[in-house]
């Protein structure tokens, strides 16, 4: 595999889109993304009652969930169901992270994923 090449057969990682994002990375793009990230998020419902040792970032939440036998049920276009455990989701997220890191992604870089319906 050539340096900077991502081979991954998951619809979450569209290789051409990711390569295009990294090849068009400009200082002005980074500034606008930084400004956009400062906008407040909208949240509905009551506040969360978390203990002090509760995970607070997505990676920690997924890592904690991966230790359970629970998961996600995806409803397919033909109305069939596909099950994915949180452990499988965690492993898939690690594979995507590995591919993005091989392309030069660094912590705190902004990434946009194009998800098919």
N, CA, C and O atoms as a Tinker XYZ file with bonds, in Angstrom:
   468  protein
     1  N      0.841000   -1.166000    0.000000    73     2
     2  CA     0.000000    0.000000    0.000000    64     1     3
     3  C      0.894000    1.239000    0.000000    63     2     4     5
     4  O      1.850000    1.315000    0.772000    81     3
     5  N      0.590000    2.198000   -0.853000    73     3     6
     6  CA     1.368000    3.424000   -0.946000    64     5     7
     7  C      1.082000    4.335000    0.239000    63     6     8     9
     8  O     -0.008000    4.309000    0.811000    81     7
     9  N      2.077000    5.141000    0.599000    73     7    10
    10  CA     1.894000    6.076000    1.717000    64     9    11
    11  C      0.747000    7.027000    1.402000    63    10    12    13
    12  O      0.663000    7.575000    0.303000    81    11
    13  N     -0.123000    7.214000    2.366000    73    11    14
    14  CA    -1.250000    8.115000    2.181000    64    13    15
    15  C     -2.434000    7.476000    1.493000    63    14    16    17
    16  O     -3.399000    8.165000    1.163000    81    15
    17  N     -2.383000    6.168000    1.266000    73    15    18
    18  CA    -3.485000    5.482000    0.600000    64    17    19
    19  C     -4.348000    4.801000    1.648000    63    18    20    21
    20  O     -3.836000    4.156000    2.563000    81    19
    21  N     -5.664000    4.946000    1.510000    73    19    22
    22  CA    -6.588000    4.339000    2.456000    64    21    23
    23  C     -7.364000    3.247000    1.745000    63    22    24    25
    24  O     -8.040000    3.508000    0.751000    81    23
    25  N     -7.271000    2.036000    2.246000    73    23    26
    26  CA    -8.046000    0.920000    1.723000    64    25    27
    27  C     -9.005000    0.516000    2.823000    63    26    28    29
    28  O     -8.588000    0.005000    3.862000    81    27
    29  N    -10.287000    0.743000    2.599000    73    27    30
    30  CA   -11.277000    0.409000    3.614000    64    29    31
    31  C    -12.609000    0.243000    2.921000    63    30    32    33
    32  O    -13.015000    1.102000    2.138000    81    31
    33  N    -13.291000   -0.847000    3.198000    73    31    34
    34  CA   -14.512000   -1.159000    2.467000    64    33    35
    35  C    -15.780000   -0.771000    3.218000    63    34    36    37
    36  O    -16.831000   -1.380000    3.011000    81    35
    37  N    -15.698000    0.203000    4.061000    73    35    38
    38  CA   -16.857000    0.646000    4.843000    64    37    39
    39  C    -17.458000    1.882000    4.190000    63    38    40    41
    40  O    -16.714000    2.762000    3.757000    81    39
    41  N    -18.787000    1.973000    4.105000    73    39    42
    42  CA   -19.385000    3.164000    3.509000    64    41    43
    43  C    -19.093000    4.432000    4.305000    63    42    44    45
    44  O    -19.276000    5.530000    3.780000    81    43
    45  N    -18.645000    4.316000    5.552000    73    43    46
    46  CA   -18.312000    5.503000    6.333000    64    45    47
    47  C    -17.049000    6.181000    5.825000    63    46    48    49
    48  O    -16.864000    7.382000    6.022000    81    47
    49  N    -16.187000    5.423000    5.179000    73    47    50
    50  CA   -14.906000    5.972000    4.753000    64    49    51
    51  C    -14.841000    6.001000    3.234000    63    50    52    53
    52  O    -14.337000    5.065000    2.613000    81    51
    53  N    -15.341000    7.055000    2.642000    73    51    54
    54  CA   -15.287000    7.237000    1.202000    64    53    55
    55  C    -13.888000    7.757000    0.866000    63    54    56    57
    56  O    -13.587000    8.930000    1.089000    81    55
    57  N    -13.048000    6.890000    0.337000    73    55    58
    58  CA   -11.637000    7.199000    0.113000    64    57    59
    59  C    -11.441000    8.442000   -0.740000    63    58    60    61
    60  O    -10.615000    9.292000   -0.407000    81    59
    61  N    -12.184000    8.564000   -1.834000    73    59    62
    62  CA   -12.008000    9.724000   -2.707000    64    61    63
    63  C    -12.359000   11.017000   -1.986000    63    62    64    65
    64  O    -11.668000   12.024000   -2.136000    81    63
    65  N    -13.421000   10.988000   -1.212000    73    63    66
    66  CA   -13.822000   12.174000   -0.457000    64    65    67
    67  C    -12.749000   12.551000    0.557000    63    66    68    69
    68  O    -12.409000   13.727000    0.691000    81    67
    69  N    -12.216000   11.569000    1.267000    73    67    70
    70  CA   -11.193000   11.847000    2.276000    64    69    71
    71  C     -9.933000   12.404000    1.619000    63    70    72    73
    72  O     -9.360000   13.376000    2.110000    81    71
    73  N     -9.492000   11.793000    0.506000    73    71    74
    74  CA    -8.303000   12.291000   -0.188000    64    73    75
    75  C     -8.517000   13.726000   -0.658000    63    74    76    77
    76  O     -7.619000   14.560000   -0.546000    81    75
    77  N     -9.717000   14.014000   -1.188000    73    75    78
    78  CA   -10.019000   15.358000   -1.670000    64    77    79
    79  C     -9.987000   16.357000   -0.518000    63    78    80    81
    80  O     -9.489000   17.473000   -0.672000    81    79
    81  N    -10.516000   15.958000    0.631000    73    79    82
    82  CA   -10.522000   16.850000    1.789000    64    81    83
    83  C     -9.103000   17.222000    2.192000    63    82    84    85
    84  O     -8.825000   18.390000    2.467000    81    83
    85  N     -8.204000   16.247000    2.230000    73    83    86
    86  CA    -6.844000   16.521000    2.665000    64    85    87
    87  C     -6.047000   17.274000    1.606000    63    86    88    89
    88  O     -5.163000   18.058000    1.952000    81    87
    89  N     -6.338000   17.053000    0.321000    73    87    90
    90  CA    -5.584000   17.741000   -0.722000    64    89    91
    91  C     -6.010000   19.199000   -0.851000    63    90    92    93
    92  O     -5.239000   20.017000   -1.353000    81    91
    93  N     -7.207000   19.540000   -0.415000    73    91    94
    94  CA    -7.709000   20.911000   -0.523000    64    93    95
    95  C     -7.635000   21.666000    0.799000    63    94    96    97
    96  O     -8.257000   22.718000    0.941000    81    95
    97  N     -6.902000   21.159000    1.747000    73    95    98
    98  CA    -6.829000   21.774000    3.077000    64    97    99
    99  C     -6.088000   23.107000    2.990000    63    98   100   101
   100  O     -4.923000   23.150000    2.594000    81    99
   101  N     -6.765000   24.188000    3.360000    73    99   102
   102  CA    -6.182000   25.523000    3.309000    64   101   103
   103  C     -6.293000   26.168000    4.684000    63   102   104   105
   104  O     -7.094000   25.746000    5.518000    81   103
   105  N     -5.487000   27.187000    4.907000    73   103   106
   106  CA    -5.543000   27.919000    6.176000    64   105   107
   107  C     -6.922000   28.549000    6.357000    63   106   108   109
   108  O     -7.462000   28.533000    7.463000    81   107
   109  N     -7.501000   29.104000    5.290000    73   107   110
   110  CA    -8.813000   29.746000    5.406000    64   109   111
   111  C     -9.884000   28.734000    5.782000    63   110   112   113
   112  O    -10.814000   29.064000    6.518000    81   111
   113  N     -9.766000   27.487000    5.279000    73   111   114
   114  CA   -10.718000   26.443000    5.644000    64   113   115
   115  C    -10.620000   26.141000    7.133000    63   114   116   117
   116  O    -11.636000   25.970000    7.806000    81   115
   117  N     -9.403000   26.077000    7.642000    73   115   118
   118  CA    -9.211000   25.779000    9.058000    64   117   119
   119  C     -9.806000   26.881000    9.927000    63   118   120   121
   120  O    -10.396000   26.606000   10.971000    81   119
   121  N     -9.648000   28.132000    9.492000    73   119   122
   122  CA   -10.192000   29.240000   10.265000    64   121   123
   123  C    -11.706000   29.165000   10.320000    63   122   124   125
   124  O    -12.293000   29.325000   11.390000    81   123
   125  N    -12.350000   28.923000    9.179000    73   123   126
   126  CA   -13.810000   28.882000    9.173000    64   125   127
   127  C    -14.324000   27.697000    9.984000    63   126   128   129
   128  O    -15.351000   27.812000   10.652000    81   127
   129  N    -13.633000   26.564000    9.938000    73   127   130
   130  CA   -14.034000   25.423000   10.750000    64   129   131
   131  C    -13.878000   25.738000   12.230000    63   130   132   133
   132  O    -14.714000   25.345000   13.045000    81   131
   133  N    -12.813000   26.443000   12.577000    73   131   134
   134  CA   -12.588000   26.809000   13.967000    64   133   135
   135  C    -13.693000   27.731000   14.462000    63   134   136   137
   136  O    -14.199000   27.567000   15.572000    81   135
   137  N    -14.062000   28.698000   13.637000    73   135   138
   138  CA   -15.136000   29.613000   14.018000    64   137   139
   139  C    -16.451000   28.867000   14.169000    63   138   140   141
   140  O    -17.221000   29.139000   15.090000    81   139
   141  N    -16.709000   27.931000   13.269000    73   139   142
   142  CA   -17.961000   27.172000   13.324000    64   141   143
   143  C    -18.030000   26.313000   14.572000    63   142   144   145
   144  O    -19.111000   26.102000   15.122000    81   143
   145  N    -16.886000   25.814000   15.024000    73   143   146
   146  CA   -16.895000   24.936000   16.192000    64   145   147
   147  C    -17.178000   25.696000   17.485000    63   146   148   149
   148  O    -17.451000   25.080000   18.515000    81   147
   149  N    -17.115000   27.013000   17.443000    73   147   150
   150  CA   -17.400000   27.803000   18.642000    64   149   151
   151  C    -18.883000   28.088000   18.819000    63   150   152   153
   152  O    -19.288000   28.594000   19.866000    81   151
   153  N    -19.702000   27.776000   17.823000    73   151   154
   154  CA   -21.134000   28.012000   17.940000    64   153   155
   155  C    -21.709000   27.050000   18.971000    63   154   156   157
   156  O    -21.314000   25.886000   19.022000    81   155
   157  N    -22.640000   27.530000   19.794000    73   155   158
   158  CA   -23.198000   26.645000   20.824000    64   157   159
   159  C    -24.042000   25.529000   20.225000    63   158   160   161
   160  O    -24.706000   25.712000   19.205000    81   159
   161  N    -24.006000   24.387000   20.869000    73   159   162
   162  CA   -24.827000   23.251000   20.451000    64   161   163
   163  C    -26.227000   23.421000   21.025000    63   162   164   165
   164  O    -26.423000   24.115000   22.023000    81   163
   165  N    -27.182000   22.788000   20.390000    73   163   166
   166  CA   -28.556000   22.815000   20.874000    64   165   167
   167  C    -28.823000   21.495000   21.572000    63   166   168   169
   168  O    -28.538000   20.429000   21.027000    81   167
   169  N    -29.359000   21.565000   22.754000    73   167   170
   170  CA   -29.651000   20.366000   23.530000    64   169   171
   171  C    -31.071000   20.450000   24.052000    63   170   172   173
   172  O    -31.513000   21.504000   24.510000    81   171
   173  N    -31.784000   19.339000   23.981000    73   171   174
   174  CA   -33.153000   19.279000   24.475000    64   173   175
   175  C    -33.216000   18.307000   25.641000    63   174   176   177
   176  O    -32.429000   17.364000   25.716000    81   175
   177  N    -34.139000   18.536000   26.535000    73   175   178
   178  CA   -34.300000   17.643000   27.676000    64   177   179
   179  C    -33.572000   18.168000   28.892000    63   178   180   181
   180  O    -32.968000   19.240000   28.862000    81   179
   181  N    -33.636000   17.415000   29.935000    73   179   182
   182  CA   -32.997000   17.802000   31.187000    64   181   183
   183  C    -31.502000   17.585000   31.157000    63   182   184   185
   184  O    -30.961000   17.017000   30.209000    81   183
   185  N    -30.843000   18.043000   32.203000    73   183   186
   186  CA   -29.399000   17.850000   32.287000    64   185   187
   187  C    -29.100000   16.392000   32.626000    63   186   188   189
   188  O    -29.916000   15.697000   33.231000    81   187
   189  N    -27.927000   15.954000   32.227000    73   187   190
   190  CA   -27.507000   14.581000   32.494000    64   189   191
   191  C    -26.993000   14.470000   33.920000    63   190   192   193
   192  O    -26.273000   15.345000   34.402000    81   191
   193  N    -27.357000   13.416000   34.574000    73   191   194
   194  CA   -26.847000   13.146000   35.915000    64   193   195
   195  C    -25.718000   12.126000   35.799000    63   194   196   197
   196  O    -25.948000   10.918000   35.845000    81   195
   197  N    -24.503000   12.629000   35.649000    73   195   198
   198  CA   -23.341000   11.764000   35.458000    64   197   199
   199  C    -22.522000   11.694000   36.739000    63   198   200   201
   200  O    -22.367000   12.685000   37.452000    81   199
   201  N    -22.006000   10.513000   37.013000    73   199   202
   202  CA   -21.090000   10.388000   38.143000    64   201   203
   203  C    -19.731000   10.939000   37.724000    63   202   204   205
   204  O    -19.489000   11.155000   36.536000    81   203
   205  N    -18.858000   11.165000   38.675000    73   203   206
   206  CA   -17.545000   11.743000   38.382000    64   205   207
   207  C    -16.708000   10.882000   37.450000    63   206   208   209
   208  O    -15.890000   11.409000   36.696000    81   207
   209  N    -16.895000    9.570000   37.487000    73   207   210
   210  CA   -16.084000    8.689000   36.644000    64   209   211
   211  C    -16.795000    8.285000   35.356000    63   210   212   213
   212  O    -16.330000    7.383000   34.659000    81   211
   213  N    -17.910000    8.934000   35.027000    73   211   214
   214  CA   -18.615000    8.640000   33.775000    64   213   215
   215  C    -17.807000    9.154000   32.592000    63   214   216   217
   216  O    -17.194000   10.219000   32.674000    81   215
   217  N    -17.801000    8.404000   31.487000    73   215   218
   218  CA   -17.098000    8.891000   30.296000    64   217   219
   219  C    -17.795000   10.132000   29.743000    63   218   220   221
   220  O    -19.021000   10.231000   29.793000    81   219
   221  N    -17.021000   11.071000   29.220000    73   219   222
   222  CA   -17.595000   12.316000   28.719000    64   221   223
   223  C    -17.265000   12.598000   27.258000    63   222   224   225
   224  O    -17.856000   13.497000   26.660000    81   223
   225  N    -16.339000   11.852000   26.672000    73   223   226
   226  CA   -16.047000   12.046000   25.255000    64   225   227
   227  C    -16.436000   10.783000   24.498000    63   226   228   229
   228  O    -16.484000    9.694000   25.069000    81   227
   229  N    -16.712000   10.942000   23.205000    73   227   230
   230  CA   -17.237000    9.848000   22.398000    64   229   231
   231  C    -16.369000    8.599000   22.471000    63   230   232   233
   232  O    -16.893000    7.494000   22.614000    81   231
   233  N    -15.063000    8.753000   22.377000    73   231   234
   234  CA   -14.180000    7.579000   22.404000    64   233   235
   235  C    -14.329000    6.808000   23.715000    63   234   236   237
   236  O    -14.373000    5.578000   23.715000    81   235
   237  N    -14.406000    7.534000   24.829000    73   235   238
   238  CA   -14.565000    6.869000   26.131000    64   237   239
   239  C    -15.933000    6.204000   26.246000    63   238   240   241
   240  O    -16.053000    5.105000   26.788000    81   239
   241  N    -16.955000    6.870000   25.737000    73   239   242
   242  CA   -18.311000    6.316000   25.782000    64   241   243
   243  C    -18.371000    5.021000   24.985000    63   242   244   245
   244  O    -18.923000    4.023000   25.449000    81   243
   245  N    -17.797000    5.039000   23.775000    73   243   246
   246  CA   -17.806000    3.849000   22.927000    64   245   247
   247  C    -16.974000    2.729000   23.544000    63   246   248   249
   248  O    -17.356000    1.560000   23.484000    81   247
   249  N    -15.854000    3.083000   24.127000    73   247   250
   250  CA   -14.997000    2.085000   24.777000    64   249   251
   251  C    -15.739000    1.422000   25.941000    63   250   252   253
   252  O    -15.650000    0.208000   26.120000    81   251
   253  N    -16.462000    2.205000   26.721000    73   251   254
   254  CA   -17.242000    1.659000   27.836000    64   253   255
   255  C    -18.376000    0.785000   27.316000    63   254   256   257
   256  O    -18.610000   -0.308000   27.833000    81   255
   257  N    -19.080000    1.264000   26.294000    73   255   258
   258  CA   -20.195000    0.499000   25.725000    64   257   259
   259  C    -19.712000   -0.811000   25.112000    63   258   260   261
   260  O    -20.441000   -1.803000   25.116000    81   259
   261  N    -18.485000   -0.822000   24.582000    73   259   262
   262  CA   -17.942000   -2.021000   23.932000    64   261   263
   263  C    -17.749000   -3.172000   24.906000    63   262   264   265
   264  O    -17.589000   -4.318000   24.485000    81   263
   265  N    -17.760000   -2.886000   26.188000    73   263   266
   266  CA   -17.595000   -3.951000   27.182000    64   265   267
   267  C    -18.922000   -4.638000   27.509000    63   266   268   269
   268  O    -18.947000   -5.619000   28.253000    81   267
   269  N    -20.014000   -4.130000   26.961000    73   267   270
   270  CA   -21.331000   -4.728000   27.203000    64   269   271
   271  C    -21.703000   -5.628000   26.031000    63   270   272   273
   272  O    -20.983000   -5.689000   25.034000    81   271
   273  N    -22.811000   -6.313000   26.153000    73   271   274
   274  CA   -23.292000   -7.153000   25.053000    64   273   275
   275  C    -24.358000   -6.437000   24.237000    63   274   276   277
   276  O    -24.999000   -7.047000   23.381000    81   275
   277  N    -24.549000   -5.158000   24.493000    73   275   278
   278  CA   -25.556000   -4.389000   23.773000    64   277   279
   279  C    -25.013000   -3.930000   22.435000    63   278   280   281
   280  O    -23.825000   -4.079000   22.151000    81   279
   281  N    -25.891000   -3.369000   21.611000    73   279   282
   282  CA   -25.468000   -2.893000   20.314000    64   281   283
   283  C    -26.530000   -2.053000   19.648000    63   282   284   285
   284  O    -27.417000   -1.504000   20.300000    81   283
   285  N    -26.423000   -1.962000   18.340000    73   283   286
   286  CA   -27.306000   -1.143000   17.517000    64   285   287
   287  C    -28.014000   -2.047000   16.525000    63   286   288   289
   288  O    -27.429000   -3.003000   16.015000    81   287
   289  N    -29.267000   -1.744000   16.256000    73   287   290
   290  CA   -30.012000   -2.444000   15.207000    64   289   291
   291  C    -30.237000   -1.444000   14.080000    63   290   292   293
   292  O    -30.855000   -0.399000   14.282000    81   291
   293  N    -29.733000   -1.769000   12.892000    73   291   294
   294  CA   -29.917000   -0.925000   11.722000    64   293   295
   295  C    -31.084000   -1.482000   10.913000    63   294   296   297
   296  O    -31.125000   -2.678000   10.623000    81   295
   297  N    -32.021000   -0.629000   10.550000    73   295   298
   298  CA   -33.130000   -1.034000    9.687000    64   297   299
   299  C    -32.689000   -0.765000    8.252000    63   298   300   301
   300  O    -32.433000    0.380000    7.880000    81   299
   301  N    -32.601000   -1.823000    7.449000    73   299   302
   302  CA   -32.140000   -1.736000    6.072000    64   301   303
   303  C    -33.265000   -1.230000    5.158000    63   302   304   305
   304  O    -34.432000   -1.263000    5.546000    81   303
   305  N    -32.926000   -0.763000    3.952000    73   303   306
   306  CA   -33.964000   -0.286000    3.025000    64   305   307
   307  C    -35.056000   -1.320000    2.743000    63   306   308   309
   308  O    -36.205000   -0.956000    2.494000    81   307
   309  N    -34.702000   -2.608000    2.781000    73   307   310
   310  CA   -35.708000   -3.653000    2.543000    64   309   311
   311  C    -36.442000   -4.043000    3.832000    63   310   312   313
   312  O    -37.140000   -5.056000    3.874000    81   311
   313  N    -36.278000   -3.228000    4.883000    73   311   314
   314  CA   -36.904000   -3.420000    6.196000    64   313   315
   315  C    -36.301000   -4.574000    7.010000    63   314   316   317
   316  O    -36.792000   -4.870000    8.099000    81   315
   317  N    -35.258000   -5.221000    6.509000    73   315   318
   318  CA   -34.584000   -6.241000    7.314000    64   317   319
   319  C    -33.726000   -5.529000    8.367000    63   318   320   321
   320  O    -33.470000   -4.329000    8.266000    81   319
   321  N    -33.295000   -6.273000    9.358000    73   319   322
   322  CA   -32.500000   -5.701000   10.436000    64   321   323
   323  C    -31.075000   -6.229000   10.392000    63   322   324   325
   324  O    -30.842000   -7.404000   10.108000    81   323
   325  N    -30.129000   -5.350000   10.676000    73   323   326
   326  CA   -28.723000   -5.734000   10.781000    64   325   327
   327  C    -28.270000   -5.342000   12.184000    63   326   328   329
   328  O    -28.410000   -4.188000   12.589000    81   327
   329  N    -27.733000   -6.297000   12.913000    73   327   330
   330  CA   -27.259000   -6.046000   14.275000    64   329   331
   331  C    -25.762000   -5.784000   14.273000    63   330   332   333
   332  O    -25.007000   -6.446000   13.562000    81   331
   333  N    -25.341000   -4.817000   15.070000    73   331   334
   334  CA   -23.919000   -4.544000   15.265000    64   333   335
   335  C    -23.711000   -4.289000   16.757000    63   334   336   337
   336  O    -24.327000   -3.391000   17.333000    81   335
   337  N    -22.850000   -5.076000   17.370000    73   335   338
   338  CA   -22.567000   -4.868000   18.793000    64   337   339
   339  C    -21.724000   -3.602000   18.945000    63   338   340   341
   340  O    -21.069000   -3.159000   18.002000    81   339
   341  N    -21.754000   -3.034000   20.142000    73   339   342
   342  CA   -20.909000   -1.870000   20.394000    64   341   343
   343  C    -19.433000   -2.242000   20.281000    63   342   344   345
   344  O    -18.610000   -1.404000   19.914000    81   343
   345  N    -19.097000   -3.484000   20.591000    73   343   346
   346  CA   -17.716000   -3.941000   20.430000    64   345   347
   347  C    -17.324000   -3.908000   18.948000    63   346   348   349
   348  O    -16.237000   -3.439000   18.608000    81   347
   349  N    -18.201000   -4.402000   18.066000    73   347   350
   350  CA   -17.923000   -4.359000   16.624000    64   349   351
   351  C    -17.823000   -2.915000   16.136000    63   350   352   353
   352  O    -16.963000   -2.595000   15.316000    81   351
   353  N    -18.694000   -2.049000   16.635000    73   351   354
   354  CA   -18.655000   -0.635000   16.260000    64   353   355
   355  C    -17.343000    0.002000   16.705000    63   354   356   357
   356  O    -16.748000    0.787000   15.967000    81   355
   357  N    -16.894000   -0.335000   17.908000    73   355   358
   358  CA   -15.629000    0.182000   18.423000    64   357   359
   359  C    -14.461000   -0.261000   17.541000    63   358   360   361
   360  O    -13.588000    0.544000   17.220000    81   359
   361  N    -14.441000   -1.533000   17.149000    73   359   362
   362  CA   -13.372000   -2.030000   16.273000    64   361   363
   363  C    -13.409000   -1.338000   14.913000    63   362   364   365
   364  O    -12.363000   -1.015000   14.351000    81   363
   365  N    -14.611000   -1.109000   14.384000    73   363   366
   366  CA   -14.747000   -0.412000   13.101000    64   365   367
   367  C    -14.241000    1.028000   13.221000    63   366   368   369
   368  O    -13.566000    1.526000   12.320000    81   367
   369  N    -14.565000    1.687000   14.320000    73   367   370
   370  CA   -14.086000    3.054000   14.545000    64   369   371
   371  C    -12.560000    3.087000   14.619000    63   370   372   373
   372  O    -11.936000    4.016000   14.106000    81   371
   373  N    -11.957000    2.084000   15.251000    73   371   374
   374  CA   -10.493000    2.016000   15.326000    64   373   375
   375  C     -9.881000    1.833000   13.936000    63   374   376   377
   376  O     -8.844000    2.425000   13.635000    81   375
   377  N    -10.518000    1.013000   13.084000    73   375   378
   378  CA   -10.003000    0.817000   11.717000    64   377   379
   379  C    -10.076000    2.120000   10.927000    63   378   380   381
   380  O     -9.148000    2.453000   10.190000    81   379
   381  N    -11.173000    2.854000   11.078000    73   379   382
   382  CA   -11.313000    4.134000   10.378000    64   381   383
   383  C    -10.255000    5.114000   10.876000    63   382   384   385
   384  O     -9.614000    5.795000   10.076000    81   383
   385  N    -10.072000    5.188000   12.195000    73   383   386
   386  CA    -9.056000    6.074000   12.767000    64   385   387
   387  C     -7.670000    5.726000   12.227000    63   386   388   389
   388  O     -6.903000    6.619000   11.869000    81   387
   389  N     -7.347000    4.441000   12.168000    73   387   390
   390  CA    -6.045000    4.009000   11.654000    64   389   391
   391  C     -5.854000    4.494000   10.214000    63   390   392   393
   392  O     -4.791000    5.006000    9.864000    81   391
   393  N     -6.883000    4.332000    9.385000    73   391   394
   394  CA    -6.796000    4.780000    7.996000    64   393   395
   395  C     -6.630000    6.283000    7.882000    63   394   396   397
   396  O     -5.844000    6.757000    7.062000    81   395
   397  N     -7.356000    7.038000    8.690000    73   395   398
   398  CA    -7.236000    8.495000    8.661000    64   397   399
   399  C     -5.863000    8.945000    9.152000    63   398   400   401
   400  O     -5.296000    9.895000    8.614000    81   399
   401  N     -5.333000    8.281000   10.154000    73   399   402
   402  CA    -3.990000    8.622000   10.653000    64   401   403
   403  C     -2.934000    8.349000    9.584000    63   402   404   405
   404  O     -1.967000    9.100000    9.455000    81   403
   405  N     -3.123000    7.261000    8.811000    73   403   406
   406  CA    -2.173000    6.959000    7.726000    64   405   407
   407  C     -2.219000    8.034000    6.648000    63   406   408   409
   408  O     -1.235000    8.246000    5.939000    81   407
   409  N     -3.366000    8.718000    6.521000    73   407   410
   410  CA    -3.488000    9.817000    5.558000    64   409   411
   411  C     -2.950000   11.134000    6.111000    63   410   412   413
   412  O     -2.905000   12.133000    5.393000    81   411
   413  N     -2.546000   11.146000    7.368000    73   411   414
   414  CA    -1.973000   12.356000    7.950000    64   413   415
   415  C     -2.865000   13.077000    8.943000    63   414   416   417
   416  O     -2.502000   14.153000    9.418000    81   415
   417  N     -4.007000   12.524000    9.266000    73   415   418
   418  CA    -4.902000   13.154000   10.238000    64   417   419
   419  C     -4.229000   13.225000   11.598000    63   418   420   421
   420  O     -3.624000   12.255000   12.053000    81   419
   421  N     -4.335000   14.365000   12.235000    73   419   422
   422  CA    -3.763000   14.574000   13.563000    64   421   423
   423  C     -4.888000   14.868000   14.554000    63   422   424   425
   424  O     -5.963000   15.309000   14.148000    81   423
   425  N     -4.657000   14.630000   15.850000    73   423   426
   426  CA    -5.669000   14.999000   16.848000    64   425   427
   427  C     -6.055000   16.471000   16.695000    63   426   428   429
   428  O     -5.202000   17.320000   16.438000    81   427
   429  N     -7.318000   16.758000   16.852000    73   427   430
   430  CA    -7.927000   18.087000   16.738000    64   429   431
   431  C     -8.187000   18.515000   15.292000    63   430   432   433
   432  O     -8.791000   19.567000   15.082000    81   431
   433  N     -7.749000   17.731000   14.267000    73   431   434
   434  CA    -8.115000   18.039000   12.887000    64   433   435
   435  C     -9.611000   17.832000   12.729000    63   434   436   437
   436  O    -10.203000   16.987000   13.400000    81   435
   437  N    -10.218000   18.601000   11.847000    73   435   438
   438  CA   -11.651000   18.478000   11.591000    64   437   439
   439  C    -11.866000   17.498000   10.442000    63   438   440   441
   440  O    -11.136000   17.526000    9.452000    81   439
   441  N    -12.865000   16.634000   10.575000    73   439   442
   442  CA   -13.181000   15.637000    9.558000    64   441   443
   443  C    -14.685000   15.636000    9.341000    63   442   444   445
   444  O    -15.461000   15.745000   10.290000    81   443
   445  N    -15.085000   15.514000    8.091000    73   443   446
   446  CA   -16.503000   15.397000    7.752000    64   445   447
   447  C    -16.697000   14.040000    7.096000    63   446   448   449
   448  O    -15.982000   13.702000    6.152000    81   447
   449  N    -17.645000   13.266000    7.579000    73   447   450
   450  CA   -17.966000   11.980000    6.976000    64   449   451
   451  C    -19.235000   12.129000    6.162000    63   450   452   453
   452  O    -20.206000   12.732000    6.619000    81   451
   453  N    -19.228000   11.586000    4.965000    73   451   454
   454  CA   -20.424000   11.541000    4.131000    64   453   455
   455  C    -21.054000   10.173000    4.356000    63   454   456   457
   456  O    -20.449000    9.145000    4.050000    81   455
   457  N    -22.252000   10.164000    4.885000    73   455   458
   458  CA   -22.934000    8.912000    5.185000    64   457   459
   459  C    -24.053000    8.691000    4.188000    63   458   460   461
   460  O    -24.857000    9.589000    3.938000    81   459
   461  N    -24.107000    7.494000    3.616000    73   459   462
   462  CA   -25.207000    7.150000    2.724000    64   461   463
   463  C    -26.429000    6.849000    3.561000    63   462   464   465
   464  O    -26.322000    6.407000    4.705000    81   463
   465  N    -27.587000    7.090000    2.982000    73   463   466
   466  CA   -28.839000    6.822000    3.709000    64   465   467
   467  C    -29.012000    5.365000    3.944000    63   466   468
   468  O    -30.006000    4.950000    4.541000    81   467
